[in-house]
Amino acid sequence: MSEQNGTPAARRFRRSVGIIGSGVAALHLGLFLRQHGVSTTIYTDKHPDSIAKGRLLNTVVHHAPTLAREHELEIDFWLTAEIGIQEMSYHVGGPNPISFVGSFLPPSAAIDYRIYLPRLMQAFEERGGEIRMQILRIADIQLIADNHDLVVVASGRSTLGEAFPRRMDKSPYARPPRALCVGLFRGVRAEEPATVTINLEPGQGELIEIPLLSFDGLEQALLFEICPGSALIDLANVSPSSSPDLFRDVVLGALREHFPGTYERVDLSSFGLIRPLDLLQGVLTPLVREDWVRLPSGKIAVSLGDVHAAIDPMMGQGANVASHTALDLGRAILDESEYDELFAETVATARRPFVEAASDWTNMMLRRELPGHLLELLGVMPGNRALADVFTSNFGSPDRQWRAIATEDRARAFTATWADHAMSGAS
Ligand SMILES: Cc1cc2nc3c(=O)[nH]c(=O)nc-3n(C[C@H](O)[C@H](O)[C@H](O)COP(=O)(O)OP(=O)(O)OC[C@H]3O[C@@H](n4cnc5c(N)ncnc54)[C@H](O)[C@@H]3O)c2cc1C
């Protein structure tokens, strides 16, 4: 082998990576690899047109580190100056209600994935990536591995993920801890400046309001997280296509009874789903799977995104984690020359604290009763804006957030660090 052919850049051009899936995990990895000259093929069952014309997929908020990665990947097609979300407004119900506001420093942003993913698929192809449309089964992972140096499985919460064993130590829920009902609604006045509002109603569930860029500009998403057996459960069961009036009444009833701060901003004359497909109802059992498996041929397959960690949307972590770990994996692919067990373990060790922090933090928030130390911490926030800003900005850094709040001692130390910023006279 000549020296020139052995340079890192030359080796990179000879490599070939197959990625299963075309969600944010697959596309951020694929775009990163193309940016660095690696031959990359995405295998997916979804054509961009069917995503664009399909049902609401989620209501993802991208936090500042993800927006910075989009800039690095040259896919920052949407101006944060126009759609940026500046603040998060918190309301915790119960016997001692807590309300406060924190800032995202710098701002976050939310784009309808029916717009976002097709645009990224287009960019991937324009930059020399190949997309093959195929519905794959678990056995096909080996076939794809045979054609590439490395296969990455980023197929979301589909059954392909079952190729990676579930980690029982990090998957505390045997059943979904919440039912989900999320839609884009007209007739809900957005808060100013642009704000994500999170309402926690102990024992009932949560409502998260998100200003999201969709087909007609900024629209208001309402994401209901419903505890099993809660009075809100009809939200998950009543179908707006078969009973549109009943569905509207159920949503309005939930807002009136449990989330009055949002109800106050509803215009009853125009309230309703914006388009029939702007609604998603379902359940999700959070879990963490192994980082990699050895295929029958001896090659390695790496898990990424929701395949690796399916995280409940309450704390808005799944896509941000998928993007973070996609670029970490991409850098490891460039750095290493062999995609063997040592490579896979190096990737796993590097990403573990970040992924586990996002998952552990969210799983703690999903408990039927929030731990006392967390309520104590939240109770300090109304009188300490600096602390609330750090807590809010940490949505983009779950590892930092988890180090701050995981235990009673850590939460006290976190509060103490910011005690000098407490506003005098604040309750
Ligand atoms: C209501 C809601 C709100 C959310 N809010 C947030 C938020 O605010 N912030 C945040 O960070 N995260 C949020 N999430 C989570 C986030 O949406 C996911 O974590 C993220 O989109 C997962 O991306 P992924 O690429 O891993 O998987 P996916 O986006 O699910 O992509 C999987 C891909 O694999 C393809 N595929 C599946 N099966 C096959 C097969 N058999 N053959 C071929 N291809 C296949 C699919 O077509 C798809 O392209 C939210 C989720 C929901 C449901």
PDBQT file of the ligand as one rigid body, heavy atoms in Angstrom, charges set to zero:
ROOT
HETATM    1  C1  LIG A 501     -44.901  13.682  20.937  1.00  0.00    +0.000 C 
HETATM    2  C2  LIG A 501     -43.409  13.612  20.962  1.00  0.00    +0.000 A 
HETATM    3  C3  LIG A 501     -42.680  14.742  21.301  1.00  0.00    +0.000 A 
HETATM    4  C4  LIG A 501     -41.296  14.691  21.349  1.00  0.00    +0.000 A 
HETATM    5  N1  LIG A 501     -40.602  15.802  21.738  1.00  0.00    +0.000 NA
HETATM    6  C5  LIG A 501     -39.259  15.772  21.777  1.00  0.00    +0.000 A 
HETATM    7  C6  LIG A 501     -38.524  16.953  22.109  1.00  0.00    +0.000 A 
HETATM    8  O1  LIG A 501     -39.075  18.010  22.397  1.00  0.00    +0.000 OA
HETATM    9  N2  LIG A 501     -37.169  16.873  22.103  1.00  0.00    +0.000 N 
HETATM   10  C7  LIG A 501     -36.513  15.721  21.786  1.00  0.00    +0.000 A 
HETATM   11  O2  LIG A 501     -35.274  15.713  21.790  1.00  0.00    +0.000 OA
HETATM   12  N3  LIG A 501     -37.185  14.592  21.472  1.00  0.00    +0.000 NA
HETATM   13  C8  LIG A 501     -38.534  14.588  21.454  1.00  0.00    +0.000 A 
HETATM   14  N4  LIG A 501     -39.223  13.453  21.108  1.00  0.00    +0.000 N 
HETATM   15  C9  LIG A 501     -38.483  12.226  20.802  1.00  0.00    +0.000 C 
HETATM   16  C10 LIG A 501     -37.988  12.228  19.366  1.00  0.00    +0.000 C 
HETATM   17  O3  LIG A 501     -39.069  12.397  18.485  1.00  0.00    +0.000 OA
HETATM   18  C11 LIG A 501     -37.283  10.909  19.063  1.00  0.00    +0.000 C 
HETATM   19  O4  LIG A 501     -36.368  10.600  20.087  1.00  0.00    +0.000 OA
HETATM   20  C12 LIG A 501     -36.497  11.018  17.760  1.00  0.00    +0.000 C 
HETATM   21  O5  LIG A 501     -37.285  11.555  16.723  1.00  0.00    +0.000 OA
HETATM   22  C13 LIG A 501     -35.982   9.616  17.394  1.00  0.00    +0.000 C 
HETATM   23  O6  LIG A 501     -35.262   9.701  16.198  1.00  0.00    +0.000 OA
HETATM   24  P1  LIG A 501     -34.684   8.372  15.525  1.00  0.00    +0.000 P 
HETATM   25  O7  LIG A 501     -33.958   8.846  14.326  1.00  0.00    +0.000 OA
HETATM   26  O8  LIG A 501     -33.957   7.571  16.522  1.00  0.00    +0.000 OA
HETATM   27  O9  LIG A 501     -35.958   7.511  15.134  1.00  0.00    +0.000 OA
HETATM   28  P2  LIG A 501     -37.169   7.801  14.142  1.00  0.00    +0.000 P 
HETATM   29  O10 LIG A 501     -37.379   9.252  13.927  1.00  0.00    +0.000 OA
HETATM   30  O11 LIG A 501     -38.318   7.002  14.649  1.00  0.00    +0.000 OA
HETATM   31  O12 LIG A 501     -36.685   7.227  12.756  1.00  0.00    +0.000 OA
HETATM   32  C14 LIG A 501     -36.679   5.862  12.510  1.00  0.00    +0.000 C 
HETATM   33  C15 LIG A 501     -36.549   5.638  11.039  1.00  0.00    +0.000 C 
HETATM   34  O13 LIG A 501     -36.428   4.247  10.765  1.00  0.00    +0.000 OA
HETATM   35  C16 LIG A 501     -37.276   3.891   9.703  1.00  0.00    +0.000 C 
HETATM   36  N5  LIG A 501     -37.661   2.491   9.884  1.00  0.00    +0.000 N 
HETATM   37  C17 LIG A 501     -38.333   1.962  10.927  1.00  0.00    +0.000 A 
HETATM   38  N6  LIG A 501     -38.514   0.640  10.753  1.00  0.00    +0.000 NA
HETATM   39  C18 LIG A 501     -37.934   0.327   9.564  1.00  0.00    +0.000 A 
HETATM   40  C19 LIG A 501     -37.814  -0.889   8.840  1.00  0.00    +0.000 A 
HETATM   41  N7  LIG A 501     -38.320  -2.032   9.287  1.00  0.00    +0.000 N 
HETATM   42  N8  LIG A 501     -37.172  -0.846   7.643  1.00  0.00    +0.000 NA
HETATM   43  C20 LIG A 501     -36.659   0.313   7.175  1.00  0.00    +0.000 A 
HETATM   44  N9  LIG A 501     -36.753   1.494   7.843  1.00  0.00    +0.000 NA
HETATM   45  C21 LIG A 501     -37.385   1.496   9.024  1.00  0.00    +0.000 A 
HETATM   46  C22 LIG A 501     -38.452   4.856   9.834  1.00  0.00    +0.000 C 
HETATM   47  O14 LIG A 501     -39.130   5.019   8.643  1.00  0.00    +0.000 OA
HETATM   48  C23 LIG A 501     -37.733   6.132  10.239  1.00  0.00    +0.000 C 
HETATM   49  O15 LIG A 501     -37.223   6.787   9.109  1.00  0.00    +0.000 OA
HETATM   50  C24 LIG A 501     -40.612  13.482  21.044  1.00  0.00    +0.000 A 
HETATM   51  C25 LIG A 501     -41.349  12.339  20.689  1.00  0.00    +0.000 A 
HETATM   52  C26 LIG A 501     -42.729  12.406  20.644  1.00  0.00    +0.000 A 
HETATM   53  C27 LIG A 501     -43.510  11.175  20.255  1.00  0.00    +0.000 C 
ENDROOT
TORSDOF 0
